Amino acid sequence: MSDKQKKLVIIASKGTLDWAYPPFILASTAAAMDFKVVMFFTFYGLPLLMNKITAQVSPTGNPAMPMKMPFGFLEKFNLPIPNIMKSSVPGFEMMSTMLMKRTFNMKGVATIEELRSACVDSGARLLGCQMTMDVFGFKKEQFIPQAEIGGAATAIEEASDADISLFI
């Protein structure tokens, strides 16, 4: 039996609120299970390392999102919100974000910031992609102090000896 610590590497490439949860939930769970955890944030996932996370839900980006009519008399009928409404009604992204945050709070789910803090507190490495920073004009000072900066070679090196590698 090997005493080697298991390792999880997650590449987080999406930054909407609904896509921010999976990498942080998986990383914090793995850390609690005594895995070594490395998270590499690239492209649209990079803003999840910012000091203030402003992620919103993009209902048009996920048409399978199970949203119900949350207002007035329609709420009691438990009707799904049609996809055409999700993509064409002004302000729907803000409303979707509010509904998701409210639902998660009512269900006792930690916020993205709390999950990220749990990852940091457990010693997970949070790596921001240097190329993405250069392309989109991010500066290291915009990120939490625990964020490290690395490139694709760093991510590949970390993944090369991982027990589990996930691209989210």
C-alpha positions in Angstrom: 0.0 0.0 0.0 1.4 3.4 -1.0 1.6 6.3 1.4 1.8 8.7 -1.4 -0.7 11.6 -1.2 -3.2 11.5 -4.0 -3.3 14.6 -6.3 -6.2 16.3 -8.0 -5.6 18.9 -10.8 -8.5 20.9 -12.0 -8.5 23.3 -15.0 -11.2 25.8 -14.5 -12.0 27.5 -17.8 -15.4 29.0 -17.2 -16.3 31.9 -14.9 -20.1 32.1 -14.8 -21.6 31.5 -11.3 -23.1 28.2 -12.3 -19.7 27.0 -13.7 -17.8 28.4 -10.7 -19.3 25.9 -8.3 -18.1 22.6 -9.7 -14.3 23.2 -9.6 -14.4 24.8 -6.1 -16.8 22.1 -4.7 -14.6 19.3 -6.1 -11.3 20.9 -5.0 -12.5 21.7 -1.5 -13.9 18.1 -1.1 -10.7 16.6 -2.4 -8.7 18.7 0.0 -10.9 17.6 2.9 -10.1 14.0 1.7 -6.4 14.8 2.1 -5.6 15.2 -1.7 -3.0 17.6 -2.9 -5.1 20.0 -4.9 -4.0 22.2 -7.8 -6.4 24.5 -9.6 -5.4 26.2 -12.9 -7.7 29.1 -13.9 -7.6 29.9 -17.6 -9.6 31.9 -20.1 -13.0 32.8 -18.7 -12.3 31.0 -15.4 -9.5 33.4 -14.5 -11.8 36.1 -13.0 -12.6 33.5 -10.2 -9.2 34.5 -8.7 -10.1 38.2 -8.6 -10.3 39.9 -5.2 -14.0 40.4 -5.7 -15.9 37.7 -7.6 -18.7 39.2 -9.8 -19.8 36.0 -11.5 -23.3 35.8 -12.8 -25.5 33.1 -14.2 -25.7 32.9 -18.0 -29.0 31.2 -18.8 -28.4 31.3 -22.5 -25.1 29.5 -22.0 -26.9 26.6 -20.2 -30.3 26.0 -21.7 -30.8 22.9 -19.6 -30.8 25.0 -16.4 -33.8 23.9 -14.4 -35.4 27.3 -13.6 -38.9 27.7 -12.4 -41.3 30.7 -12.5 -40.4 32.5 -9.3 -43.0 35.2 -9.3 -46.6 35.8 -8.4 -49.3 33.2 -8.9 -47.1 31.3 -11.5 -44.8 30.1 -8.7 -47.4 27.7 -7.3 -47.7 25.9 -10.6 -43.9 25.0 -10.6 -43.6 25.8 -14.3 -40.3 25.8 -16.1 -39.1 29.1 -17.6 -39.0 28.8 -21.4 -35.5 29.1 -22.9 -36.7 31.9 -25.2 -37.4 34.0 -22.1 -34.0 33.2 -20.7 -32.2 34.6 -23.8 -34.5 37.5 -24.7 -35.9 39.2 -21.6 -33.8 42.2 -20.5 -32.4 41.7 -17.0 -32.9 38.0 -17.0 -29.2 37.3 -16.3 -29.4 39.5 -13.2 -32.6 37.8 -12.1 -31.2 34.3 -12.7 -28.1 35.2 -10.7 -30.2 36.4 -7.8 -32.4 33.3 -7.9 -29.5 30.9 -8.0 -27.8 32.7 -5.0 -31.1 32.7 -3.1 -31.7 29.0 -3.8 -28.2 28.0 -2.9 -28.4 30.0 0.3 -31.8 28.5 1.2 -30.2 25.0 0.7 -27.2 25.8 2.8 -24.7 25.7 0.0 -21.5 27.8 0.6 -20.8 30.8 -1.6 -18.1 30.7 -4.2 -16.0 33.0 -2.0 -16.4 30.6 0.9 -15.5 27.6 -1.2 -12.5 29.4 -2.6 -11.4 30.3 1.0 -11.8 26.7 2.0 -9.5 25.7 -0.9 -6.9 28.3 0.1 -7.2 27.4 3.8 -6.6 23.7 2.9 -3.4 24.5 1.0 -4.7 24.1 -2.5 -2.6 25.8 -5.2 -4.5 28.3 -7.2 -2.7 29.1 -10.4 -3.7 31.9 -12.8 -2.8 31.5 -16.5 -0.2 34.0 -17.5 -1.2 33.9 -21.2 -4.8 34.6 -20.3 -3.7 37.5 -18.1 -1.7 39.0 -21.0 -4.5 38.5 -23.6 -7.2 40.0 -21.5 -5.1 42.6 -19.7 -5.3 41.3 -16.1 -2.8 42.3 -13.5 -1.6 40.2 -10.6 -2.8 42.8 -8.1 -6.4 42.2 -9.2 -6.2 38.6 -7.8 -6.3 37.3 -4.2 -2.8 37.2 -2.6 -2.7 33.4 -2.6 -3.0 33.2 -6.4 0.1 32.1 -8.2 0.8 32.8 -11.8 1.9 30.1 -14.3 1.5 29.0 -17.8 0.4 26.0 -19.7 3.7 24.3 -19.0 3.0 24.7 -15.3 -0.5 23.2 -15.6 0.8 20.3 -17.7 3.6 19.6 -15.2 1.2 19.5 -12.4 -1.2 17.3 -14.3 1.5 14.9 -15.4 1.7 13.2 -12.0 -1.9 13.7 -10.9 -4.2 10.9 -9.9 -7.2 12.8 -11.2 -7.2 15.6 -13.8 -10.4 17.4 -14.6 -11.2 20.1 -17.2 -14.2 22.1 -16.2 
